[in-house]
Amino acid sequence: MATTLEEHAGYLTDRIKLARYQEAISHAVQSGHTVMDLGCGSGILGLLALRAGADNVIFVEETDVLEIARRSITDAGYADKASFLRTNSFELAATDPVDVIVCDHVGYFGFDYGLLALLADAKKRFLKPGGIVIPERLTVQLSLVESGECRKRITQWQDGSVPAEFRWVDAIAANTKHAVDLEADNLLDGPEILDELTLGEPAEEFLSWSTRFVCARDATVDGLAGSFSATLVDEIRMSNSPLLDDRLNRPQAFLPLQHPVAVTAGEKVDATVMCRHKDHLIAWIVNFPRQDLTFSYNTFNSILLDNARLSQTQPTRVAALNDRGIARKAVLSYCDGKRTVAEIHNLVRKEHPELFPTAEATTAFVDQVLAWNTDH
Ligand SMILES: C[S@@+](CC[C@H](N)C(=O)[O-])C[C@H]1O[C@@H](n2cnc3c(N)ncnc32)[C@H](O)[C@@H]1O
């Protein structure tokens, strides 16, 4: 919970973000409107919509943070204008269409937490024709980076900081997207605009962008940095570009090189970034033509999968229940709309003593299955 609280405190204390959303929401939301706060977290954006005169706000959030929204909005006196849905929006059946969808799931690179699919699905199923999506457009940006702090994310695995047995993890770190806070003087070139996307429209499943950088000075290239500029409505924008004084209090997405490369002023560096955004996968290729060097990385290579889990995805595999599946099936078979939770606990313990090594483990498992698969 501490990390979750920190995360949401971060959003709530970002003055630039709040000011821009407030301006955009006041502009878009009119009295009589129904608004969906999609991925509402603490509920701050829905609160701004209520203050702007919305008749109704639907708060949608898949995590327990929804309870912070519920209490805050209720205490603010808006309980009769709010509904709270604890669900993943992709699993939410279509509701009465709304006038405005507001969302901040823009991440560090704009698309890196699944925003494109999230808003395309929400617009198609939840928005009135002619309704407004906030943010409405996204500019994806890339920079060439020199940064000792960024370099450390990789070198810490090889410089004696960790016991020798773990040094190979630098290869995992090199294939990972890192959240970093860059300053303007960390940029050797850029941000270059890679793409401008209309949010809410269906996006290609795979996106690929290339750009050429020219190094501003003799330097060491540590990698690439992704950032974004999001147009909320009209000309109201927010960005995490390190070049802007009025940027969001939000990191950039650092895409490393495993080993830094020395370059000279004026040297050209070519970069390609590819993504399968719905799955949060990013690949990047960095080419130094003058030095005939090319490096290629992919966040897929940093997923810590064992071979057994990997082979589970084979379409030709015949799927048979494992012990956990058998246990889940048993628990669900006792949910007949009449039995109490205590009766289900007793039945599982009595009929399936072999499922878990201890009664405590059985109890915890039953509670978890009931929480996820039954309504209150
Ligand atoms: C970046 S936070 C923003 C929270 C809040 N809107 C704000 O501006 O402070 C995004 C939130 O969206 C939630 N979320 C992401 N995808 C979701 C989905 N498909 N359905 C419901 N909630 C989602 C996350 O759990 C997270 O709390």
The ligand as an SDF file (V2000), in Angstrom:
LIG
                    3D

 27 29  0  0  0  0  0  0  0  0999 V2000
   -1.7960    6.9920  -13.8560 C   0  0  0  0  0  0  0  0  0  0  0  0
   -3.0360    6.5080  -12.7110 S   0  0  0  0  0  0  0  0  0  0  0  0
   -4.0350    7.9800  -12.7060 C   0  0  0  0  0  0  0  0  0  0  0  0
   -5.0190    8.0340  -11.5640 C   0  0  0  0  0  0  0  0  0  0  0  0
   -5.9150    9.2810  -11.5480 C   0  0  0  0  0  0  0  0  0  0  0  0
   -6.7820    9.3350  -12.7110 N   0  0  0  0  0  0  0  0  0  0  0  0
   -5.0940   10.5470  -11.4680 C   0  0  0  0  0  0  0  0  0  0  0  0
   -5.1270   11.3350  -12.4340 O   0  0  0  0  0  0  0  0  0  0  0  0
   -4.4240   10.7720  -10.4440 O   0  0  0  0  0  0  0  0  0  0  0  0
   -3.9630    5.3580  -13.6680 C   0  0  0  0  0  0  0  0  0  0  0  0
   -4.9630    4.5210  -12.8830 C   0  0  0  0  0  0  0  0  0  0  0  0
   -5.7200    3.7770  -13.8380 O   0  0  0  0  0  0  0  0  0  0  0  0
   -5.9720    2.4870  -13.3380 C   0  0  0  0  0  0  0  0  0  0  0  0
   -6.2380    1.6390  -14.5180 N   0  0  0  0  0  0  0  0  0  0  0  0
   -5.3730    1.3900  -15.5230 C   0  0  0  0  0  0  0  0  0  0  0  0
   -5.9680    0.6610  -16.4820 N   0  0  0  0  0  0  0  0  0  0  0  0
   -7.2440    0.4530  -16.0920 C   0  0  0  0  0  0  0  0  0  0  0  0
   -8.3630   -0.2160  -16.6640 C   0  0  0  0  0  0  0  0  0  0  0  0
   -8.2790   -0.7850  -17.8690 N   0  0  0  0  0  0  0  0  0  0  0  0
   -9.5160   -0.2510  -15.9640 N   0  0  0  0  0  0  0  0  0  0  0  0
   -9.6150    0.3420  -14.7500 C   0  0  0  0  0  0  0  0  0  0  0  0
   -8.5880    0.9950  -14.1540 N   0  0  0  0  0  0  0  0  0  0  0  0
   -7.4110    1.0700  -14.8250 C   0  0  0  0  0  0  0  0  0  0  0  0
   -4.7290    2.1500  -12.5600 C   0  0  0  0  0  0  0  0  0  0  0  0
   -4.9830    1.1600  -11.5740 O   0  0  0  0  0  0  0  0  0  0  0  0
   -4.3590    3.5000  -11.9480 C   0  0  0  0  0  0  0  0  0  0  0  0
   -4.9250    3.6730  -10.6730 O   0  0  0  0  0  0  0  0  0  0  0  0
  1  2  1  0
  2  3  1  0
  2 10  1  0
  3  4  1  0
  4  5  1  0
  5  6  1  0
  5  7  1  0
  7  8  2  0
  7  9  1  0
 10 11  1  0
 11 12  1  0
 11 26  1  0
 12 13  1  0
 13 14  1  0
 13 24  1  0
 14 15  1  0
 14 23  1  0
 15 16  2  0
 16 17  1  0
 17 18  1  0
 17 23  2  0
 18 19  1  0
 18 20  2  0
 20 21  1  0
 21 22  2  0
 22 23  1  0
 24 25  1  0
 24 26  1  0
 26 27  1  0
M  CHG  2   2   1   9  -1
M  END
$$$$
